[in-house]
Amino acid sequence: MSLKNPLPLAPRFADAAALSAALPLHPVRAAAHPARVLVLFGADWDEHVLPRYRRTGRYCFHEHGFDLFSFPSNAQLMWFDIWRFVDRMVERYRGRIDAVFSSNEQFGALAAALVAQRLGLPGADPASLLCAQHKYEARLRLREIAPDLCPEFELIPYTISLPEARRLRYPMFVKPVKATFSVLARRCDTPEALIEHLRFQPWERHVISRLIEPHNQALKRFPQFRVSSRHLLVEELLNGRQINVDGFIHDGRVQLLGISDELMYPGTMAFLRFACPGRVDAGLRARIQDAAERVLRGFGLTHGFFNLEFFVCENGELKLIEVNPRLAAQLAQMHEWVHGIDTYELGFAMALNRPLPAPHARRFGAAASFVWRSFDGRSCPRRPSRADLDWLAREFPQARLELYPKRGASLQREIKWLGSHRWAILNMPGDDEADLRRRYVRICARFGWPAPY
């Protein structure tokens, strides 16, 4: 395959010092005027982080978009049009911004790429980004450029019949061609289980249609993509452990930020926690670096953050689960705690086409993003009181807690669509893994929450 701007092999590194040696990094200096950054579809993690950078006086943020998981903000999904949104941003901010930034997977990364392209600002190539986000197109590309990383897969419609379902191979994993937060991603062991999984009420069908419609709107202007997002992907079931790989592409080089372990609730495919640093030896790290470079080069991704998920199979093979061409905001601060890399500062520098900031000394030896879930239709067993939250801020000032309690129809829909209800996330560092676990147990005891470490 002939590609423009092929990405050369990058030096391997495992920490901030090696990163500093690999790239021309510089101390962050105050500018004469604050950089004007358009932030699209910032939500939970972003909205707590951006004020920290705004207070420095070096940035002026303009924020647009909506929170897909918060009512009434997410009601805008019912009439959202990606091209109308992009046109409005371009008309409003032409000549008035210096950069476009988004860490949002569903709409933000694509909208940011389209706006940046129209305004002549640094950004990802929209066609390459669309290919990565479209899980079927991504599998076709992966099979071409790195067949050893590609699981067996097949495309099916949402309206698959039982006789058609019986022709598929089981057990298997099914997921939408375009989704976010693992919505409708599920293991199915029988044709009947697949048909039941895809049985929706009229309102559910409408919501699903609206979730994927902006992606379809974008695809229509890129004729190289001929399969709409109104499909699902079925894949062979893989056994092993999952790892999360964060990194960025700058000046033609692929650089890893860090590798985290993805731990699941026992017997499920639902995340229990992301643990950083991951248990990866030098040999596996080299294989991951090589795989990342082949994938990103093959997809034509040449700018910005990336997030890759891999299976390390029981037989030692490496298989790519998916490519996310954006910053994984939930995990971003872990790289600052453990590796000394401020990912937001790094992202702004890339978006502004400025020298990259130098890493600082790491402050902690371990970090994790803990996820609490229920599988039985119940939500948060006890909401933390004001006194609890004050205690958390006092005892563990670096900890970041997000609560997502639900009830009624929205709770039942989440259980059906995700297989579980995610009711809280806690991001926190520790001196080492043992210290991190002690902190976690203390917090669970204070809040009266389960501690399924």
C-alpha positions in Angstrom: 0.0 0.0 0.0 1.3 3.5 -0.9 0.8 6.0 1.9 1.7 9.6 2.2 3.9 10.7 5.1 4.9 7.2 6.3 5.8 7.1 9.9 9.4 6.1 10.7 10.2 3.7 13.5 10.5 5.5 16.8 12.9 4.9 19.6 11.5 2.7 22.4 11.1 4.3 25.8 9.5 3.4 29.1 9.6 6.6 31.2 9.7 10.4 31.1 13.5 10.5 30.9 13.6 8.4 27.8 10.8 10.4 26.2 12.7 13.6 26.9 15.7 12.2 25.1 13.6 10.9 22.2 11.8 14.2 21.3 12.8 17.9 21.4 10.9 18.8 24.5 10.9 22.2 26.2 9.8 23.9 29.4 6.3 25.5 29.3 6.7 29.2 29.2 4.1 31.9 29.5 3.0 33.4 26.2 2.3 37.1 25.5 -1.3 36.3 24.9 -3.3 33.2 25.9 -3.7 30.6 23.2 -7.3 30.3 22.0 -8.3 26.7 22.0 -11.7 25.4 20.8 -12.7 22.4 23.0 -15.4 20.2 21.5 -17.6 17.8 23.5 -15.7 18.0 26.7 -17.4 16.1 29.5 -16.8 14.7 33.0 -12.9 14.4 33.0 -12.3 17.5 30.8 -14.6 19.8 32.8 -12.6 19.2 36.0 -9.2 19.5 34.2 -9.6 22.6 32.0 -10.0 25.1 34.8 -6.5 24.1 36.0 -5.0 25.3 32.7 -7.3 28.3 32.4 -6.0 29.6 35.7 -2.4 29.7 34.3 -3.5 32.5 32.0 -1.8 30.7 29.0 -5.1 29.4 27.5 -8.5 30.8 26.6 -11.0 27.9 26.1 -14.1 28.1 23.9 -16.3 25.0 24.7 -19.0 23.6 22.5 -20.9 20.3 22.3 -23.0 18.3 24.8 -22.6 15.5 27.3 -23.9 12.3 25.8 -24.5 10.8 29.2 -26.1 13.6 31.1 -29.8 14.9 30.9 -30.9 17.4 29.6 -27.7 18.0 27.8 -27.9 14.7 25.8 -31.4 15.7 24.5 -29.5 17.5 21.8 -28.7 14.1 20.3 -32.2 14.0 18.9 -31.5 16.8 16.3 -27.7 16.8 16.2 -26.2 17.1 12.7 -22.4 16.8 12.4 -22.1 19.0 9.3 -24.3 21.7 10.6 -22.2 21.7 13.8 -18.9 21.9 11.9 -20.2 24.6 9.7 -21.3 26.6 12.7 -17.9 26.2 14.4 -16.0 27.2 11.3 -18.2 30.3 10.7 -18.0 31.4 14.3 -14.3 30.8 14.9 -12.5 31.4 11.6 -9.5 33.6 12.5 -10.5 33.6 16.2 -8.9 30.4 17.5 -5.4 28.9 17.4 -6.2 25.2 18.0 -9.0 22.6 18.1 -9.0 19.9 20.8 -11.2 17.0 21.8 -10.8 13.8 23.8 -14.4 12.7 23.0 -14.8 9.4 21.1 -18.4 9.6 20.0 -18.6 13.0 18.2 -15.7 15.2 19.4 -12.7 13.6 17.7 -14.3 13.6 14.3 -15.8 17.1 14.7 -12.4 18.5 15.8 -10.7 16.9 12.8 -13.2 18.3 10.4 -13.1 21.8 11.9 -9.3 21.8 12.0 -9.1 20.8 8.4 -11.5 23.5 7.3 -9.6 26.2 9.3 -6.1 25.0 8.3 -5.1 24.1 11.9 -3.2 21.0 13.0 -5.4 17.9 13.3 -6.0 14.3 12.4 -6.9 13.5 8.8 -10.7 13.0 8.9 -10.7 10.1 6.5 -8.1 8.2 8.5 -10.0 8.9 11.7 -13.3 7.7 10.2 -11.6 4.5 9.1 -10.3 3.9 12.6 -13.7 4.6 14.2 -15.7 2.5 11.8 -15.0 -1.0 13.3 -15.7 -2.9 10.1 -13.6 -0.6 7.9 -10.9 -0.8 10.6 -11.0 -4.6 10.5 -10.7 -4.6 6.7 -7.7 -2.2 6.9 -6.1 -4.2 9.7 -6.5 -7.5 7.8 -4.6 -5.8 4.9 -1.8 -4.1 6.8 -1.3 -6.5 9.8 -3.2 -9.7 9.4 -1.4 -11.3 12.4 -3.1 -8.7 14.6 -6.6 -9.2 13.2 -9.2 -11.5 14.7 -11.7 -13.3 12.5 -14.7 -11.2 11.9 -18.0 -10.8 10.0 -20.5 -8.0 9.3 -24.2 -8.5 10.2 -27.2 -6.1 10.2 -29.2 -5.1 13.3 -32.2 -6.9 11.7 -30.5 -10.3 11.4 -33.0 -13.2 11.4 -32.8 -16.3 13.4 -31.9 -18.5 10.4 -29.2 -16.1 9.5 -27.9 -16.0 13.1 -27.7 -19.8 13.1 -25.2 -19.7 10.3 -22.7 -17.8 12.4 -20.0 -19.4 14.6 -20.5 -19.5 18.4 -19.5 -18.4 21.0 -18.7 -15.0 19.6 -18.4 -11.4 20.5 -20.8 -8.8 18.9 -20.4 -5.0 18.9 -21.8 -2.1 16.8 -19.8 -0.8 13.9 -20.0 2.6 15.7 -20.6 2.9 19.4 -19.0 4.3 22.5 -18.4 3.0 26.1 -19.0 -0.6 24.9 -22.6 0.0 24.2 -24.3 -3.2 22.9 -20.9 -5.1 23.0 -21.6 -8.5 24.3 -20.6 -12.2 24.2 -23.3 -14.4 22.7 -23.2 -18.2 23.0 -26.2 -19.1 20.9 -28.2 -17.7 17.9 -31.1 -17.2 20.3 -29.0 -15.1 22.6 -27.9 -12.9 19.7 -31.5 -12.4 18.6 -32.6 -11.5 22.1 -29.7 -9.1 22.5 -30.8 -7.3 19.4 -34.5 -7.0 20.4 -35.3 -3.4 21.0 -38.3 -1.3 22.0 -39.3 1.5 19.5 -37.7 4.2 21.7 -34.5 2.2 22.0 -34.3 1.8 18.2 -34.7 5.5 17.9 -31.9 6.3 20.3 -29.6 3.8 18.6 -30.4 5.4 15.3 -29.6 8.9 16.6 -26.3 7.7 18.2 -25.0 6.5 14.9 -26.6 9.0 12.5 -23.8 11.7 12.8 -21.2 9.1 11.8 -23.4 8.1 8.8 -23.7 11.8 7.9 -19.9 12.1 7.8 -19.5 8.8 5.8 -21.7 10.1 3.0 -19.0 12.7 2.1 -16.3 10.1 2.0 -17.2 7.7 -0.9 -14.4 5.3 -0.1 -16.6 4.0 2.8 -19.5 2.0 1.4 -20.9 0.3 4.5 -23.1 2.4 6.8 -22.8 2.4 10.6 -26.2 0.6 10.8 -24.4 -2.7 11.2 -22.7 -4.9 13.8 -19.4 -6.8 13.8 -19.2 -10.3 15.1 -15.7 -11.6 16.0 -14.1 -14.8 17.2 -13.9 -15.0 21.0 -10.4 -14.4 22.3 -8.9 -15.7 25.5 -6.1 -14.0 27.4 -5.6 -10.6 29.0 -6.4 -7.1 27.8 -4.0 -4.2 27.8 -4.5 -0.5 27.1 -1.8 1.4 25.1 -1.8 5.2 25.1 0.5 7.3 22.9 0.8 10.1 20.4 2.1 10.9 16.9 4.1 14.0 16.4 6.5 15.1 13.7 6.3 11.7 12.1 7.1 9.7 15.2 5.0 7.2 17.2 5.6 7.5 20.9 4.0 5.5 23.7 2.9 7.3 26.8 2.2 4.2 28.8 0.7 0.7 29.0 -2.0 -0.2 31.5 -3.6 -3.5 32.4 -7.3 -3.9 31.9 -8.7 -6.0 34.7 -12.3 -7.4 34.4 -15.0 -8.3 36.9 -14.6 -12.1 37.2 -16.5 -14.0 34.6 -17.4 -10.9 32.6 -16.0 -8.6 30.0 -16.7 -5.5 32.1 -13.8 -3.3 33.3 -13.0 -3.5 37.0 -10.0 -1.3 36.9 -7.2 0.0 34.7 -3.8 -0.4 36.4 -0.7 1.6 35.5 2.0 0.7 34.9 0.9 -2.6 33.3 2.7 -5.9 33.8 4.6 -5.8 30.5 8.1 -7.1 30.0 10.7 -5.7 27.6 9.9 -8.3 24.9 6.2 -7.7 25.0 6.7 -3.9 25.1 8.8 -4.1 21.9 6.1 -6.2 20.2 3.5 -3.6 21.2 5.6 -0.7 19.9 6.1 -2.5 16.6 2.3 -3.3 16.4 1.4 0.3 17.2 3.7 1.6 14.5 2.4 -0.8 11.8 -1.3 0.0 12.7 -0.9 3.8 12.8 1.2 3.9 9.7 -1.3 1.6 7.9 -4.3 3.7 8.9 -2.6 7.0 7.8 -2.9 8.5 11.3 -0.1 11.1 11.5 -1.1 13.6 14.3 -2.3 13.6 17.9 -3.2 11.1 20.5 -4.1 7.4 20.0 -5.5 4.7 22.3 -5.1 1.1 21.3 -6.6 -2.0 23.0 -4.9 -5.3 22.6 -5.5 -8.9 23.6 -2.5 -10.8 24.8 -3.8 -14.3 24.0 -3.0 -17.4 26.0 -0.8 -18.7 23.2 1.2 -15.5 23.3 -0.3 -13.9 20.1 -1.1 -10.2 20.1 -4.5 -9.2 18.7 -5.8 -5.7 18.2 -9.2 -5.0 19.7 -9.7 -1.5 18.5 -8.1 1.8 17.5 -9.3 5.0 19.2 -7.7 8.1 17.6 -8.0 10.4 20.6 -6.8 10.9 24.1 -8.3 8.5 26.6 -9.4 11.2 29.1 -10.3 8.8 31.9 -6.7 7.5 32.0 -4.9 10.8 31.1 -3.8 11.8 34.6 -2.3 8.4 35.4 0.5 9.2 32.9 1.2 12.4 34.8 1.3 10.6 38.2 3.3 7.6 37.1 5.4 8.9 34.1 5.6 12.6 34.7 3.8 13.5 31.4 1.1 16.1 31.5 -1.1 14.7 28.6 -3.3 17.8 28.3 -0.4 20.2 28.1 1.1 17.8 25.5 -2.2 17.8 23.6 -2.5 21.5 23.5 1.1 21.8 22.3 0.4 19.5 19.4 -2.8 21.2 18.5 -1.0 24.6 18.6 2.0 23.3 16.7 4.3 24.4 19.5 7.3 22.6 21.0 6.3 19.8 23.2 6.5 20.3 27.0 9.2 18.5 28.9 8.2 15.8 31.3 8.7 16.3 35.0 9.8 13.9 37.7 7.2 11.2 38.4 5.4 11.5 41.8 4.0 8.1 42.2 4.9 4.5 41.5 1.4 3.3 40.6 -2.1 4.5 39.7 -5.5 3.0 38.8 -8.9 3.9 37.5 -11.3 1.9 39.6 -14.8 1.2 38.3 -17.8 0.1 40.4 -20.6 -1.7 38.6 -23.7 -3.6 39.4 -25.1 -6.5 37.3 -28.4 -7.0 39.2 -30.3 -3.9 38.3 -29.3 -1.9 41.4 -27.3 1.4 41.5 -25.0 3.0 43.9 -25.6 1.4 47.3 -24.8 4.6 49.3 -24.3 8.1 48.0 -21.2 9.7 49.6 -22.2 12.5 52.0 -20.6 16.0 52.0 -18.6 14.9 55.0 -17.4 11.8 53.0 -16.3 13.9 50.0 -14.5 16.4 52.3 -12.7 13.5 53.9 -11.7 12.1 50.5 -10.3 15.5 49.5 -8.4 15.9 52.7 -7.0 12.3 52.9 -6.3 11.8 49.2 -6.2 15.2 47.5 -5.1 13.7 44.1 -8.2 11.3 44.0 -10.8 12.0 41.4 -14.3 10.6 41.9 -17.1 10.5 39.4 -20.6 9.3 40.3 -23.1 8.0 37.7 -26.2 6.8 39.7 -29.3 5.9 37.7 -32.7 4.6 38.3 -35.8 3.5 36.5 -35.8 3.0 32.7 -32.4 4.6 32.2 -30.9 2.1 34.7 -32.5 -0.9 33.0 -31.5 0.4 29.5 -27.9 0.6 30.7 -28.0 -2.9 32.1 -29.3 -4.2 28.8 -27.0 -2.2 26.5 -23.8 -2.6 28.5 -24.5 -5.8 30.4 -23.9 -3.8 33.7 -24.4 -0.5 35.3 -21.3 1.6 35.9 -22.2 3.8 38.9 -18.8 5.2 40.0 -15.2 5.7 38.9 -12.3 6.7 41.1 -8.9 7.7 39.7 -6.1 7.7 42.2 -2.3 7.3 42.5 -0.2 5.4 45.2 3.4 5.1 46.1 3.3 1.5 44.8 0.6 -1.1 44.1 0.3 -2.2 47.7 -0.1 1.4 48.9 -2.7 2.0 46.1 -4.7 -1.0 47.3 -4.6 0.2 50.9 -6.0 3.6 49.8 -8.7 1.9 47.8 -9.8 -0.3 50.7 -9.9 2.7 53.1 -12.1 4.6 50.7 -14.5 1.7 50.2 -14.8 1.2 54.0 -15.5 4.9 54.5 -18.2 5.0 51.8 -19.7 1.6 52.6 -19.0 0.3 49.1 -17.8 -3.1 47.9 -14.1 -3.5 47.3 -13.7 -6.0 44.5 -10.0 -5.4 43.9 
